[in-house]
Amino acid sequence: MQSLTRTVLLLLAALALPASAQTYPSRNITIVVGYAPGGTGDFIARIVGNKLAEKFGRTVVVENRAGASGAIAAQFVINSAPDGYTILAGQTPEMAINPHFLKGNLDVGRDLVPIALGGVVPLALVVPKDAPYSTVPDMLKAAQSAKGLLFASAGTGTPGHFAGEVLKLASHGNMTHVPYKGAAPALADLLGSHVDFYFPGFPAALPFTRNGQMKMLAVSTMQRAATAPEVPTVSEAAGIKEFDFSLWGGFFAPRGTPTAIVSQLNAAINEVLALPDIRTKMAEAGADIIPMSVDQFAAFMRRESEKYMRIIQETGIKPE
């Protein structure tokens, strides 16, 4: 009798699901990235997308729609059908910073639903190889001089920009922001000693520090990087509490996507990220995997959004 009752309950639960959720996925899935190929979000989207294709037996296409600091891609996904077949590989700038920083009608918190966190990449505090300092405290002493220090960023409003501004505020240093149009020119000018320090994504900095072309003084997250455990955090080295900046990538669906589909995608993405070969590839790229449920990822998003809103208010950073 108990077995019959349980069977009936399971059948009723299945009937309660939308038809689309019961058959998902029945066709190809598109993951939209808001930046050009080769960046952190693109890497995460492709490495996860390839494995999702194997798991679902469907083609997963990664489509790059670069422009407007990720807003073009986000708007495209927002305007797509809420059926789980068009999802966004969103990143820190467009998901947590720009809503408070840039004026516009885009409301990612209202119009996109968190699915799963893909990976978290720390920033690296790097300086030219011939810099007269090799520790964060010594660099901060140099920033007290009348000449001060110039710090690069990949653009105004990027996590690297915010990291530099918070370091300046906390240390009361004489630091001047020099924004670039992307990470490559910023790294080039650091290599040429035209600027004094920079917070690029850890994977971009690692090859240059390993071959001695620049020095890595610290990482920007609260935990040390697994691939460079000897490098301290800024919080440790400078005594700045809660100094925590990263480039992260996650997956989002249009508002109205059935909860069952969002849950299915969350489980599938977390299963993919748990695969040994994926963990190895992500670690080699300097990305940390932090499995999260849908609710945990939503809470993570709120914390990130609130953090950047607070930093904007405290530092007075404005678009340049």
BELJO-V676398 format. One record per residue. N is the residue number from 1. RES is the residue in one small letter. PHI is phi in degrees with one decimal (* if undefined). PSI is psi in radians with two decimals (none if undefined). Layout:
n = {N	N}
res = {RES	RES}
phi = {PHI	PHI}
psi = {PSI	PSI}
//
This chain:
n = {1	2	3	4	5	6	7	8	9	10	11	12	13	14	15	16	17	18	19	20	21	22	23	24	25	26	27	28	29	30	31	32	33	34	35	36	37	38	39	40	41	42	43	44	45	46	47	48	49	50	51	52	53	54	55	56	57	58	59	60	61	62	63	64	65	66	67	68	69	70	71	72	73	74	75	76	77	78	79	80	81	82	83	84	85	86	87	88	89	90	91	92	93	94	95	96	97	98	99	100	101	102	103	104	105	106	107	108	109	110	111	112	113	114	115	116	117	118	119	120	121	122	123	124	125	126	127	128	129	130	131	132	133	134	135	136	137	138	139	140	141	142	143	144	145	146	147	148	149	150	151	152	153	154	155	156	157	158	159	160	161	162	163	164	165	166	167	168	169	170	171	172	173	174	175	176	177	178	179	180	181	182	183	184	185	186	187	188	189	190	191	192	193	194	195	196	197	198	199	200	201	202	203	204	205	206	207	208	209	210	211	212	213	214	215	216	217	218	219	220	221	222	223	224	225	226	227	228	229	230	231	232	233	234	235	236	237	238	239	240	241	242	243	244	245	246	247	248	249	250	251	252	253	254	255	256	257	258	259	260	261	262	263	264	265	266	267	268	269	270	271	272	273	274	275	276	277	278	279	280	281	282	283	284	285	286	287	288	289	290	291	292	293	294	295	296	297	298	299	300	301	302	303	304	305	306	307	308	309	310	311	312	313	314	315	316	317	318	319	320}
res = {m	q	s	l	t	r	t	v	l	l	l	l	a	a	l	a	l	p	a	s	a	q	t	y	p	s	r	n	i	t	i	v	v	g	y	a	p	g	g	t	g	d	f	i	a	r	i	v	g	n	k	l	a	e	k	f	g	r	t	v	v	v	e	n	r	a	g	a	s	g	a	i	a	a	q	f	v	i	n	s	a	p	d	g	y	t	i	l	a	g	q	t	p	e	m	a	i	n	p	h	f	l	k	g	n	l	d	v	g	r	d	l	v	p	i	a	l	g	g	v	v	p	l	a	l	v	v	p	k	d	a	p	y	s	t	v	p	d	m	l	k	a	a	q	s	a	k	g	l	l	f	a	s	a	g	t	g	t	p	g	h	f	a	g	e	v	l	k	l	a	s	h	g	n	m	t	h	v	p	y	k	g	a	a	p	a	l	a	d	l	l	g	s	h	v	d	f	y	f	p	g	f	p	a	a	l	p	f	t	r	n	g	q	m	k	m	l	a	v	s	t	m	q	r	a	a	t	a	p	e	v	p	t	v	s	e	a	a	g	i	k	e	f	d	f	s	l	w	g	g	f	f	a	p	r	g	t	p	t	a	i	v	s	q	l	n	a	a	i	n	e	v	l	a	l	p	d	i	r	t	k	m	a	e	a	g	a	d	i	i	p	m	s	v	d	q	f	a	a	f	m	r	r	e	s	e	k	y	m	r	i	i	q	e	t	g	i	k	p	e}
phi = {*	-62.5	-63.2	-63.9	-61.4	-63.5	-62.1	-61.4	-63.6	-65.3	-65.3	-64.7	-64.5	-65.7	-67.3	-74.1	-72.8	-59.3	-58.2	-63.9	-70.7	-66.9	-104.8	-70.3	-93.2	-105.5	-152.7	-68.7	-114.7	-114.3	-105.5	-100.6	-114.1	-87.8	-138.3	-66.6	-58.3	106.5	-84.1	-60.5	-63.6	-65.0	-60.0	-64.3	-60.4	-74.0	-68.3	-76.8	-59.0	-61.5	-75.4	-63.5	-60.5	-65.7	-68.0	-87.3	70.2	-130.8	-73.6	-115.0	-99.8	-98.5	-117.6	-91.9	-123.5	-76.8	133.2	54.8	53.2	88.8	-69.7	-63.6	-65.9	-61.2	-65.6	-61.1	-69.2	-57.6	-82.0	-82.1	-62.3	-80.8	-124.3	86.2	-98.4	-132.3	-126.8	-103.7	-93.2	-87.8	-130.0	-49.6	-58.7	-76.6	-93.7	-119.4	-101.8	-58.4	-57.3	-100.8	-108.8	-111.9	-77.4	168.4	-94.5	-74.2	-127.5	-67.8	-65.6	-88.1	-103.3	-125.5	-107.2	-63.3	-109.9	-160.2	-84.0	-88.7	-173.6	-123.9	-114.1	-70.5	-91.7	-113.8	-83.7	-119.4	-134.9	-58.4	-63.0	-97.6	-60.7	-75.3	-129.8	-129.9	-134.7	-63.8	-57.0	-67.8	-64.9	-67.6	-65.2	-63.9	-72.3	-84.7	-72.5	-63.6	-69.7	69.7	-127.7	-101.7	-121.1	-88.6	-146.9	-79.2	150.5	-62.4	88.1	-84.1	-56.2	-63.4	-63.9	-63.2	-60.8	-65.0	-67.5	-69.1	-61.7	-62.3	-64.7	-71.4	-97.9	56.9	-86.3	-89.4	-126.7	-120.7	-78.2	-123.9	-80.3	-121.0	-95.1	120.0	-72.3	-60.2	-66.0	-65.5	-64.0	-61.1	-73.5	-68.0	-60.0	-86.4	61.4	-83.4	-129.9	-98.7	-157.0	-159.2	-113.6	-81.2	-62.4	-52.3	-60.7	-70.4	-83.9	-55.0	-60.0	-72.1	-76.3	-68.8	-95.4	82.2	-80.4	-154.5	-109.6	-101.0	-92.3	-167.6	-115.0	-91.5	-90.4	-72.6	-109.5	-67.1	-75.1	-62.3	-84.2	-145.8	-64.9	-79.0	-87.3	-72.8	-84.3	-61.0	-59.5	-67.2	-71.9	-107.4	68.8	-98.8	-66.7	58.7	-78.2	-148.9	-130.5	-153.7	-102.8	-125.1	-129.0	-143.5	-114.0	-138.0	-121.8	-62.1	-56.2	100.1	-63.6	-52.3	-56.6	-63.0	-71.0	-59.6	-64.8	-64.9	-66.3	-59.2	-63.6	-66.4	-65.7	-64.9	-65.6	-62.8	-67.5	-85.1	-65.8	-55.7	-69.2	-70.8	-60.8	-65.8	-63.5	-66.1	-64.4	-62.5	-87.2	81.4	-99.9	-92.5	-101.4	-126.6	-59.6	-139.9	-73.3	-59.4	-66.1	-66.1	-67.2	-61.3	-67.5	-59.1	-60.7	-61.9	-63.3	-63.2	-62.5	-65.1	-62.1	-70.7	-63.3	-65.8	-64.8	-60.4	-67.9	-73.7	-93.7	72.2	-62.1	-131.3	-58.7	-105.8}
psi = {-0.77	-0.69	-0.73	-0.75	-0.76	-0.71	-0.77	-0.75	-0.70	-0.69	-0.71	-0.68	-0.70	-0.70	-0.46	-0.36	2.52	2.61	-0.63	-0.64	-0.61	-0.55	-0.03	2.38	2.37	-0.02	-3.05	2.67	2.45	2.23	2.11	2.29	2.39	0.18	2.97	2.78	2.58	-0.26	-3.11	-0.87	-0.68	-0.73	-0.85	-0.75	-0.75	-0.71	-0.64	-0.75	-0.71	-0.72	-0.58	-0.65	-0.75	-0.73	-0.77	-0.30	0.49	2.70	2.32	2.00	2.28	2.12	2.12	2.09	1.37	2.67	2.64	0.73	0.71	-0.10	-0.56	-0.80	-0.76	-0.76	-0.65	-0.78	-0.70	-0.67	-0.09	2.83	2.36	1.15	0.07	0.05	-0.17	1.95	2.76	2.35	1.54	2.69	3.04	-0.88	-0.96	-0.40	-0.57	-0.41	-0.98	-0.58	-0.46	-0.21	-0.67	2.39	2.47	3.09	-0.05	2.20	1.51	-0.55	-0.54	-0.65	-0.07	2.52	2.18	2.41	-1.08	2.63	2.27	-0.83	2.72	2.19	2.13	2.78	2.68	2.26	1.88	2.64	2.82	2.68	-0.50	0.25	2.48	0.08	2.60	0.14	2.78	-0.80	-0.71	-0.64	-0.71	-0.54	-0.72	-0.53	-0.19	-0.15	2.89	-0.61	-0.67	-2.91	2.59	2.30	2.36	2.80	2.86	0.04	2.69	2.33	0.07	2.81	-0.64	-0.63	-0.84	-0.68	-0.76	-0.70	-0.68	-0.67	-0.74	-0.81	-0.77	-0.55	-0.14	0.61	2.81	1.57	2.40	2.25	2.34	1.73	2.52	2.94	1.13	2.90	-0.63	-0.90	-0.55	-0.77	-0.69	-0.74	-0.51	-0.75	-0.59	0.09	0.50	-0.34	2.87	-0.53	2.90	2.59	1.33	2.99	2.48	-0.81	-0.61	-0.55	-0.54	-0.82	-0.66	-0.60	-0.57	-0.57	0.14	0.21	-0.31	2.90	2.38	2.05	-0.51	2.95	2.76	-0.13	2.97	-0.42	2.60	2.69	2.36	-0.55	-0.13	1.10	-0.28	-0.24	2.17	2.90	2.78	-0.68	-0.76	-0.86	-0.61	-0.12	0.52	1.93	2.51	0.49	1.86	1.76	2.47	2.84	2.06	2.73	2.39	3.07	2.43	2.62	2.76	2.56	2.40	-0.12	2.30	2.39	-0.65	-0.65	-0.74	-0.76	-0.68	-0.74	-0.71	-0.82	-0.74	-0.76	-0.73	-0.62	-0.71	-0.80	-0.33	-0.18	2.39	-0.74	-0.57	-0.73	-0.68	-0.81	-0.72	-0.72	-0.71	-0.51	0.01	0.29	2.32	2.43	2.17	1.63	2.34	2.53	3.02	-0.78	-0.68	-0.70	-0.67	-0.71	-0.68	-0.78	-0.76	-0.74	-0.76	-0.78	-0.79	-0.64	-0.84	-0.57	-0.72	-0.72	-0.72	-0.73	-0.72	-0.64	-0.36	0.37	2.39	2.69	2.44	none}
//
